[in-house]
Amino acid sequence: MLKLLSTSCRQGRSGFPCSRFPDGAANGALEKSPLFRVIRSLRSYTGEKTLFRLTASFSSDSGEGDGDAAKSVDAKAVEEAEYASTGAEAEEAKASSAIVPTIPRPEDHLNVMVVPLPHRPLFPGFYMPVSIKDSKLLSALADNCKRSVTYAGAFLFKDEPGTDPSLVSGTETGKSIYEFKGQELFNRLHDIGTLAQISSIQGNEVYLLGHRRLRKTEMVDEEPLTVKVDHLKELPYNKDDDVIKATYFEVISTLRDVLKISSVWREYAKTYSRYIGEFTYGRLADFGAALSMANKLLCQQVLEELDELGLETDDKTALSAKFRERIESKKDRCPPHVLQVFEEELAKLQLLEASSSEFNVTRNYLDWLTALPWGDYSDENFDVHNAQKILDEDHYGLSDVKERILEFIAVGKLRGTSHGKIICLSGPPGVGKTSIGRSIARALNRKFYRFSVGGLADVAEIKGHRRTYIGAMPGKVVQCLKSVGTANPLILIDEIDKLGRGHAGDPASALLELLDPEQNMNFLDHYLDVPIDLSKVLFVCTANVIETIPTPLLDRMEVIAIAGYITDEKMHIARDYLEKATREACGIKPEQVEVTAAALHELIENYCREAGVRNLQKQIEKIYRKIALQLVRKAISIETSAAASIQPGKLEQYNEPSKEDLIEDVDGSLSFEKSDSDPSSENVDAAATAESKNIANPEQIGETWEEVEMAEVDLSPDQTTRVGEQINSKVDEVIDIGEKAGGDTEVDKVVIDVSNLVDFVGKPVFHADRIYDQTPIGVVMGLAWTALGGSTLYIETTLVEQGEAKGVLHITGQLGDVMKESAQIAHTVARAILLEKVPENPFFANSKLHLHVPAGATPKDGPSAGCTMITSLLSLAIKKQVRKDLAMTGEVTLTGRILPIGGVKEKTIAARRSEVKTIIFPAANRRDFDELSDNVKEGLDVHFVDDYSKIFELAFGSIDSSKS
């Protein structure tokens, strides 16, 4: 508490400019203080025999009152002051003004009535006049005083969250207090308050004298608010403690500077010590807080403080103890070189001044050094079956990725420990590369940390800043270790293929040390400047394409390619993962909606052909949002129609039954008959009857409990019982009608099929790749890799004109340089093959040809269309179509050799989508095709060739030389 007071006093000292001026000027500056107005009236009576009943006073009004208010306070202060001319009278007055035990004693009050304080808390030993506008509370306090219950609980009222306590006007706060009642008011009061003795009540002014601190525990009565309280005691402390003594004298010194402002303050301090007691540590803290100009929240903090020692030790001592405590817990596991650096930096910290910039640099460095998990490793889970289960739960397919992770776990189980690895997951967007990294961490029971290096151009983000720079910080890896708290996390480095490069260095080169298993066991961060062992860290990198990754960096990583998902895999993912999660997120029950398999297949094929499933998730979310809107609209419509069908006027269309209307039936039961005098009874609405199918007589709707009570008939006890049962049954039936009409109505299931899919997701984005059922002469289907996962590609060749020595090839279709070169190579190879097959055919030497690749707005490049171009040219030359349902891909050399290509899986999927039955791949790609899943290869006739002559046979079969 003394520390809080010392801080506020230092602030107060700087906030008293009057200390440089004479007393008169200072007094003039304090005339607006409520304390000054109260004490000013007593100032002229100060003397040896002067007694003050009013030792301190703080008005509950705002500090800026008008002159009339000041005069009113002065008058009340004069009325409160008592004067004694003899020693006996002085003793009597002193006894009446001191805090003395009463019967019952203050500590006996366990339930107290609450007086809310709007502006400042009441400190023990101080008077405070409080203006109460609540008449019930005021009368209750007056009644308690008459019964000699002169104690209440004074609790400070909380402001609205986010409100500056120094800016709230007294009128607004005072007005808001009385808007709260009961539990709401209980919650808006601070827990710590003061047991206050009611000195007097004058009008709506209640004068309170603080006794001791209280803590409210629970509400007893709501109005006026009465609470159960605990009486708080100061915590024990050592009076001889040097720190407490030093702080005590520092506060006294500060108060002396404050008291120099005005003689009023000095007389105030004398009066307090004379009639309250000596300035003990606790009283000194209360006195200083009450005297300060601090806002109410700071004063409340002093009131809530029970420890008089509540001081932090010297900054350097406390910091040293904190840092040493951190390092002691991991001293056995901490490397010796780190302990040496720690001791050196800690010794340097003790020699530095706290105000120097070097002190902050050293403190921050020790904070980072001691916060790292030196030697702390999480227990890894080497259960292969559990890992398989977790990976299957989170992802469908991706068997090659899962197999590699299981291999890593199996090696770790056999060795008993695992070393860090650097894995690079390469694939198009949306295939789940980042989420796979999170699943791997969960399967291994490792902490997970992700950061992206896309566009990163500053080496310091990886290696950290030098400590000589202002605002220096360690690199991302050190930040990761501090964040996760273990030395063997899984760190996911996202978008490693998009590293930038700028004036601050080359981050790709900085990653060479980080991602090298032989070097990262002694990774050196520029900020820490001590080696860190990262050999147990598992690094997982993600990239869309590996071609942009620098070769030295790529060489350090084990690349696992994720080609994407085929239609069947997307169907499973949509059903088992995306649709379920989206339905729960939209609050839709499974029985309320059905998305057919045909609609889902249509969505995948014509809207979401991408290799990943991110766009598929967006489309499914779009569908379910529209379904949610339909369900809500239907429910509102049904509720509105149900409410309209209930016509309250129908219950008033029947007159009150008279005694004669009650007729006893033959079986002893009773029935109500309609009165003949009611003209409207003949026109009963048939709708009411239709809604009450379970009621035999619609006239029963008009029966109410009042009608039953007014029907006075002499009945036997048995008849009375039957009448009661019949009436209860009929009333229940009437209530049941309302419940059926206005209750929940089952909403029809929303079915999404191919026929109405357009209404939810709009027109299809993609169309069929296949342009021809049977390709004409000069047209051949090829296979291409795209970012969407692969597609079919047609090569078209046509004859422009013929003439002697006019053999030339014109190319269109927005082709790249590599593809243009492939076209020239294809033209040369085709001439050689035609010369070999049909020597007498001079077609290419005398024909001007035009080769075009459709979808001219799409840029195309790559060498894999070489064999397709040759086949297209030969088809035109020999005037023969290629076989139906044939697609091919492969790079061709000038000698006709077929070289391997990439994207086998994507091209195979594209062929299946176009219902191609026969595919030609280079012989070197047989291994890639064999690794595909069976459902991808099923139903395909695949041929692997290493020379174009085999393609010629597969495409054209045998040819007639004469016809060619």
FENRAHU-V616024 format. One record per backbone hydrogen bond with DSSP energy under -0.5 kcal/mol. NH is the residue of the N-H (numbers start at 1). CO is the residue of the C=O. E is the energy in kcal/mol with one decimal. If there is no record, write none. Layout:
NH_CO_E ; NH_CO_E
This chain:
5_1_-2.9 ; 6_2_-3.4 ; 7_3_-2.5 ; 8_4_-2.4 ; 9_5_-2.9 ; 10_6_-2.2 ; 11_7_-2.1 ; 12_8_-2.8 ; 13_9_-3.0 ; 14_10_-1.6 ; 15_11_-0.9 ; 16_13_-1.1 ; 17_15_-0.6 ; 19_16_-1.3 ; 20_17_-1.4 ; 21_18_-2.3 ; 26_22_-2.1 ; 27_23_-3.2 ; 28_24_-2.1 ; 29_25_-1.6 ; 30_26_-1.0 ; 30_27_-0.8 ; 31_28_-0.8 ; 33_30_-2.0 ; 37_33_-2.0 ; 38_34_-1.8 ; 39_35_-2.4 ; 40_36_-2.6 ; 41_37_-0.8 ; 42_39_-1.4 ; 43_39_-0.9 ; 43_40_-0.6 ; 44_40_-0.5 ; 45_42_-1.2 ; 46_43_-1.6 ; 50_47_-0.8 ; 51_82_-0.5 ; 53_51_-0.6 ; 55_53_-1.2 ; 60_129_-0.8 ; 65_63_-0.9 ; 70_66_-1.7 ; 71_67_-2.5 ; 72_68_-2.5 ; 73_69_-2.4 ; 74_70_-2.5 ; 75_71_-2.7 ; 76_72_-2.2 ; 77_73_-2.3 ; 78_74_-2.3 ; 79_75_-2.2 ; 80_76_-2.0 ; 81_77_-1.6 ; 90_86_-2.1 ; 91_87_-2.4 ; 92_88_-2.4 ; 93_89_-2.9 ; 94_90_-2.8 ; 95_91_-2.4 ; 96_92_-1.9 ; 97_93_-1.8 ; 98_94_-1.7 ; 100_98_-1.0 ; 104_102_-0.6 ; 108_105_-1.5 ; 109_106_-1.5 ; 110_108_-1.1 ; 112_227_-2.2 ; 114_225_-2.7 ; 115_153_-3.2 ; 116_114_-0.6 ; 117_155_-2.7 ; 123_121_-0.5 ; 125_210_-2.7 ; 126_123_-1.6 ; 127_56_-0.7 ; 128_208_-2.1 ; 130_206_-2.9 ; 132_130_-0.7 ; 132_204_-2.7 ; 133_131_-0.5 ; 135_133_-0.8 ; 138_134_-2.3 ; 139_135_-2.6 ; 140_136_-2.1 ; 141_137_-2.3 ; 142_138_-2.0 ; 143_139_-2.4 ; 144_140_-2.1 ; 145_141_-2.0 ; 146_142_-1.8 ; 147_143_-1.3 ; 148_145_-1.6 ; 149_144_-3.3 ; 150_148_-1.0 ; 152_196_-2.6 ; 153_113_-3.1 ; 154_152_-0.6 ; 154_194_-3.0 ; 155_115_-1.4 ; 155_153_-0.7 ; 157_117_-2.9 ; 158_188_-3.4 ; 163_160_-1.9 ; 165_163_-0.6 ; 167_164_-1.8 ; 168_164_-0.7 ; 173_169_-2.0 ; 174_170_-2.7 ; 175_171_-2.1 ; 176_172_-1.9 ; 177_173_-1.5 ; 178_174_-0.9 ; 179_176_-1.1 ; 180_177_-1.4 ; 182_222_-1.0 ; 184_181_-1.2 ; 185_181_-0.8 ; 186_182_-2.3 ; 187_183_-2.1 ; 188_184_-1.0 ; 189_186_-0.9 ; 190_156_-2.5 ; 193_214_-2.1 ; 194_154_-2.2 ; 195_212_-3.3 ; 196_152_-3.2 ; 196_194_-0.7 ; 197_209_-3.1 ; 198_150_-3.7 ; 199_197_-0.9 ; 199_207_-2.9 ; 200_207_-0.9 ; 202_205_-2.8 ; 203_201_-0.5 ; 205_202_-2.2 ; 206_130_-2.7 ; 206_204_-0.5 ; 207_200_-2.7 ; 208_128_-2.5 ; 208_206_-0.6 ; 209_197_-2.1 ; 210_126_-2.5 ; 211_195_-2.7 ; 212_195_-0.7 ; 214_193_-2.4 ; 215_230_-1.9 ; 216_191_-2.3 ; 217_228_-3.1 ; 218_228_-1.0 ; 220_226_-3.4 ; 221_226_-1.5 ; 226_221_-2.3 ; 227_112_-2.4 ; 228_218_-2.9 ; 229_110_-2.8 ; 230_215_-2.3 ; 232_213_-2.1 ; 235_306_-1.7 ; 239_237_-0.8 ; 241_238_-1.7 ; 245_241_-2.4 ; 246_242_-2.6 ; 247_243_-2.5 ; 248_244_-2.6 ; 249_245_-2.5 ; 250_246_-1.9 ; 251_247_-2.4 ; 252_248_-2.4 ; 253_249_-2.3 ; 254_250_-2.1 ; 255_251_-2.8 ; 256_252_-2.1 ; 257_253_-1.5 ; 258_254_-1.7 ; 259_255_-3.0 ; 260_256_-1.1 ; 261_258_-1.6 ; 262_259_-0.6 ; 266_262_-1.2 ; 267_263_-2.7 ; 268_264_-2.1 ; 269_265_-2.2 ; 270_266_-2.1 ; 271_267_-2.5 ; 272_268_-2.2 ; 273_269_-2.3 ; 274_270_-1.9 ; 275_271_-2.2 ; 276_272_-2.3 ; 277_272_-1.0 ; 280_278_-1.8 ; 284_280_-2.8 ; 285_281_-1.9 ; 286_282_-2.2 ; 287_283_-3.1 ; 288_284_-2.6 ; 289_285_-2.1 ; 290_286_-2.5 ; 291_287_-2.0 ; 292_288_-1.3 ; 299_295_-1.9 ; 300_296_-2.3 ; 301_297_-1.8 ; 302_298_-1.6 ; 303_299_-2.1 ; 304_300_-2.2 ; 305_301_-0.8 ; 305_302_-0.7 ; 308_306_-0.6 ; 311_309_-2.4 ; 318_314_-3.1 ; 319_315_-2.6 ; 320_316_-2.4 ; 321_317_-2.3 ; 322_318_-2.3 ; 323_319_-2.8 ; 324_320_-2.5 ; 325_321_-2.1 ; 326_322_-1.8 ; 327_323_-2.1 ; 328_324_-2.0 ; 329_325_-1.2 ; 330_327_-0.8 ; 331_328_-1.1 ; 333_330_-0.5 ; 334_330_-1.3 ; 338_335_-0.7 ; 339_335_-1.7 ; 340_336_-2.2 ; 341_337_-1.8 ; 342_338_-2.4 ; 343_339_-2.3 ; 344_340_-2.0 ; 345_341_-2.5 ; 346_342_-2.5 ; 347_343_-2.2 ; 348_344_-1.9 ; 349_345_-1.9 ; 350_346_-1.4 ; 351_347_-0.8 ; 351_348_-0.6 ; 352_348_-0.8 ; 352_349_-0.7 ; 356_353_-1.5 ; 360_356_-1.0 ; 361_357_-1.8 ; 362_358_-2.5 ; 363_359_-2.5 ; 364_360_-2.5 ; 365_361_-2.0 ; 366_362_-2.5 ; 367_363_-2.0 ; 368_364_-2.2 ; 369_365_-2.8 ; 370_366_-2.4 ; 371_367_-1.0 ; 372_368_-0.9 ; 374_372_-2.0 ; 375_373_-0.5 ; 376_373_-1.4 ; 377_375_-0.7 ; 381_444_-1.5 ; 382_380_-0.7 ; 384_382_-0.9 ; 387_383_-2.2 ; 388_384_-2.5 ; 389_385_-2.1 ; 390_386_-2.3 ; 391_387_-2.6 ; 392_388_-2.2 ; 393_389_-1.9 ; 394_390_-1.8 ; 395_391_-2.0 ; 402_398_-2.2 ; 403_399_-2.6 ; 404_400_-1.7 ; 405_401_-1.9 ; 406_402_-2.5 ; 407_403_-2.0 ; 408_404_-1.9 ; 409_405_-2.1 ; 410_406_-2.6 ; 411_407_-2.3 ; 412_408_-1.8 ; 413_409_-2.1 ; 414_410_-2.0 ; 415_411_-2.2 ; 416_412_-1.6 ; 420_535_-3.9 ; 423_421_-0.6 ; 423_539_-2.6 ; 424_558_-2.8 ; 425_423_-0.5 ; 425_541_-3.4 ; 426_424_-0.7 ; 426_560_-2.2 ; 427_543_-2.2 ; 428_562_-0.6 ; 431_428_-1.0 ; 436_432_-1.8 ; 437_433_-1.5 ; 438_434_-1.5 ; 439_435_-2.0 ; 440_436_-2.5 ; 441_437_-1.9 ; 442_438_-1.8 ; 443_439_-2.5 ; 444_440_-2.1 ; 445_441_-0.7 ; 446_441_-2.8 ; 449_490_-2.2 ; 451_492_-2.3 ; 453_494_-2.5 ; 455_498_-3.3 ; 456_453_-2.0 ; 459_457_-0.5 ; 459_504_-1.1 ; 461_458_-1.3 ; 462_459_-1.6 ; 463_459_-2.8 ; 464_460_-1.9 ; 465_473_-2.5 ; 469_466_-1.6 ; 472_469_-1.3 ; 476_461_-2.6 ; 477_462_-0.5 ; 479_475_-2.1 ; 480_476_-2.2 ; 481_477_-2.2 ; 482_478_-2.1 ; 483_479_-2.0 ; 484_480_-2.7 ; 485_481_-1.9 ; 487_376_-3.6 ; 490_447_-3.3 ; 491_489_-0.6 ; 491_538_-2.0 ; 492_449_-3.0 ; 492_490_-0.6 ; 493_491_-0.7 ; 493_540_-2.2 ; 494_451_-2.1 ; 494_492_-0.8 ; 496_542_-2.4 ; 498_495_-1.5 ; 499_496_-0.7 ; 500_456_-1.9 ; 502_457_-0.6 ; 502_505_-1.6 ; 505_502_-1.5 ; 507_500_-0.5 ; 507_505_-0.6 ; 509_506_-0.8 ; 510_506_-1.3 ; 511_507_-1.9 ; 512_509_-0.7 ; 513_509_-0.6 ; 513_510_-0.5 ; 514_510_-1.0 ; 515_511_-2.8 ; 516_513_-0.9 ; 517_515_-0.6 ; 519_516_-1.7 ; 520_516_-2.8 ; 522_519_-1.9 ; 523_520_-1.0 ; 523_532_-2.0 ; 525_523_-0.6 ; 525_530_-0.6 ; 526_463_-3.2 ; 527_463_-0.6 ; 529_525_-2.9 ; 532_523_-2.4 ; 534_520_-2.4 ; 534_532_-0.8 ; 537_534_-1.3 ; 538_489_-1.9 ; 539_421_-2.7 ; 539_537_-0.7 ; 540_491_-2.5 ; 541_423_-3.6 ; 542_493_-1.9 ; 543_425_-2.2 ; 549_546_-1.0 ; 554_550_-2.7 ; 555_551_-2.2 ; 556_553_-1.0 ; 557_554_-1.4 ; 558_422_-2.4 ; 559_557_-0.8 ; 560_424_-3.2 ; 561_559_-0.5 ; 562_426_-4.0 ; 563_561_-0.6 ; 565_611_-2.2 ; 570_566_-2.5 ; 571_567_-2.3 ; 572_568_-2.0 ; 573_569_-2.6 ; 574_570_-2.8 ; 575_571_-2.3 ; 576_572_-3.0 ; 577_573_-2.0 ; 578_573_-2.2 ; 579_574_-3.1 ; 581_577_-2.4 ; 582_578_-2.6 ; 583_579_-2.4 ; 584_580_-2.0 ; 585_581_-2.1 ; 586_582_-1.8 ; 587_583_-0.5 ; 587_584_-0.8 ; 588_583_-2.2 ; 592_589_-1.7 ; 593_590_-1.0 ; 594_750_-2.4 ; 596_594_-0.6 ; 596_752_-2.5 ; 600_596_-2.1 ; 601_597_-2.5 ; 602_598_-2.4 ; 603_599_-2.2 ; 604_600_-2.0 ; 605_601_-2.5 ; 606_602_-2.4 ; 607_603_-1.2 ; 608_603_-1.2 ; 611_787_-0.7 ; 612_429_-0.5 ; 613_430_-2.9 ; 617_613_-2.1 ; 618_614_-1.8 ; 619_615_-2.3 ; 620_616_-2.2 ; 621_617_-2.4 ; 622_618_-2.1 ; 623_619_-2.1 ; 624_620_-2.4 ; 625_621_-2.1 ; 626_622_-1.7 ; 627_623_-2.1 ; 628_624_-2.5 ; 629_625_-1.9 ; 630_626_-2.2 ; 631_627_-2.7 ; 632_628_-2.2 ; 633_629_-2.4 ; 634_630_-2.5 ; 635_631_-2.3 ; 636_632_-2.4 ; 637_633_-2.3 ; 638_634_-2.6 ; 639_635_-2.4 ; 640_636_-2.4 ; 641_637_-2.3 ; 642_638_-2.4 ; 643_639_-2.3 ; 644_640_-2.0 ; 645_641_-1.5 ; 646_642_-0.8 ; 646_643_-0.5 ; 647_645_-0.7 ; 648_646_-0.7 ; 650_647_-1.9 ; 651_648_-1.3 ; 652_649_-1.6 ; 653_650_-1.2 ; 661_658_-0.7 ; 662_659_-1.2 ; 663_661_-0.8 ; 663_671_-1.1 ; 665_669_-3.2 ; 668_665_-1.5 ; 671_663_-1.1 ; 673_661_-1.0 ; 678_675_-1.0 ; 679_677_-0.9 ; 681_678_-0.8 ; 682_679_-0.7 ; 683_680_-1.2 ; 684_681_-0.5 ; 688_685_-0.7 ; 689_685_-0.8 ; 690_686_-2.2 ; 691_687_-1.7 ; 692_688_-0.7 ; 692_689_-0.6 ; 695_692_-1.5 ; 696_694_-0.5 ; 698_696_-0.6 ; 700_697_-1.9 ; 701_698_-1.7 ; 702_699_-1.3 ; 703_700_-1.6 ; 708_704_-1.7 ; 709_705_-2.1 ; 710_706_-1.6 ; 711_707_-0.8 ; 711_708_-0.7 ; 712_710_-1.1 ; 713_711_-0.8 ; 715_713_-0.9 ; 720_716_-2.7 ; 721_717_-2.0 ; 722_718_-2.2 ; 723_719_-2.7 ; 724_720_-2.3 ; 725_721_-2.3 ; 726_722_-2.6 ; 727_723_-2.6 ; 728_724_-2.6 ; 729_725_-2.2 ; 730_726_-2.1 ; 731_727_-2.6 ; 732_728_-2.2 ; 733_729_-1.8 ; 734_730_-2.2 ; 735_731_-2.4 ; 736_732_-2.3 ; 737_733_-1.6 ; 738_734_-1.4 ; 739_735_-2.1 ; 740_736_-2.3 ; 741_737_-2.3 ; 742_738_-2.7 ; 743_739_-1.6 ; 750_592_-2.6 ; 751_749_-0.6 ; 752_594_-3.3 ; 752_750_-0.5 ; 753_751_-0.6 ; 756_753_-0.6 ; 757_753_-0.8 ; 759_756_-0.6 ; 760_756_-0.5 ; 760_757_-1.3 ; 761_757_-2.1 ; 762_758_-1.9 ; 765_606_-1.6 ; 766_606_-2.6 ; 771_769_-0.6 ; 779_776_-1.9 ; 780_795_-1.8 ; 781_886_-0.5 ; 782_793_-4.4 ; 783_888_-1.1 ; 784_791_-3.0 ; 789_786_-1.7 ; 791_784_-2.4 ; 793_782_-2.8 ; 795_780_-2.6 ; 796_794_-0.5 ; 796_852_-2.8 ; 797_778_-1.7 ; 798_850_-1.9 ; 800_848_-3.2 ; 801_848_-1.1 ; 803_846_-2.9 ; 806_803_-1.7 ; 807_845_-1.9 ; 808_806_-0.6 ; 808_847_-1.4 ; 810_849_-2.9 ; 812_851_-2.1 ; 816_860_-2.8 ; 820_816_-2.3 ; 821_817_-2.1 ; 822_818_-1.9 ; 823_819_-1.9 ; 824_820_-1.9 ; 825_821_-2.4 ; 826_822_-2.6 ; 827_823_-2.2 ; 828_824_-1.9 ; 829_825_-2.7 ; 830_826_-2.7 ; 831_827_-1.7 ; 832_828_-1.8 ; 833_829_-2.6 ; 834_830_-2.6 ; 835_831_-2.1 ; 836_832_-1.5 ; 837_833_-3.0 ; 838_834_-3.1 ; 841_838_-1.9 ; 842_840_-0.8 ; 846_842_-1.4 ; 846_843_-0.6 ; 847_843_-0.6 ; 848_801_-3.4 ; 849_808_-3.0 ; 849_847_-0.7 ; 850_798_-2.4 ; 851_810_-3.4 ; 852_796_-3.2 ; 852_850_-0.5 ; 853_812_-1.0 ; 854_794_-0.6 ; 854_852_-0.5 ; 858_855_-1.8 ; 859_857_-0.6 ; 860_814_-2.0 ; 866_863_-1.4 ; 867_890_-2.1 ; 869_865_-2.2 ; 870_866_-2.0 ; 871_867_-2.0 ; 872_868_-2.1 ; 873_869_-2.3 ; 874_870_-2.5 ; 875_871_-2.3 ; 876_872_-1.6 ; 877_873_-1.8 ; 878_874_-2.9 ; 879_875_-0.6 ; 880_875_-1.7 ; 883_955_-1.3 ; 886_883_-0.6 ; 887_918_-1.9 ; 888_781_-1.4 ; 889_920_-1.5 ; 890_864_-3.1 ; 891_899_-1.3 ; 893_897_-2.0 ; 896_893_-1.7 ; 898_946_-1.8 ; 899_891_-3.0 ; 899_897_-0.6 ; 907_903_-2.4 ; 908_904_-2.2 ; 909_905_-2.4 ; 910_906_-2.2 ; 911_907_-2.1 ; 912_908_-2.2 ; 913_909_-2.3 ; 914_910_-1.5 ; 915_912_-1.6 ; 916_911_-2.8 ; 917_885_-0.7 ; 918_885_-2.2 ; 919_941_-2.3 ; 920_887_-1.7 ; 921_919_-0.5 ; 921_943_-3.0 ; 923_945_-2.7 ; 925_922_-1.7 ; 926_923_-1.5 ; 929_925_-2.0 ; 930_926_-2.4 ; 931_927_-1.2 ; 932_929_-1.4 ; 936_933_-1.0 ; 937_933_-1.5 ; 938_934_-1.6 ; 940_937_-1.7 ; 941_917_-3.4 ; 942_940_-0.8 ; 943_919_-2.8 ; 945_921_-2.2 ; 945_943_-0.5 ; 948_896_-2.3 ; 950_947_-1.2 ; 951_947_-0.7 ; 952_948_-2.3 ; 953_949_-1.6 ; 954_950_-2.1 ; 955_951_-2.6 ; 956_952_-2.5 ; 957_952_-0.7 ; 957_953_-1.3 ; 961_959_-0.7 ; 964_960_-2.3
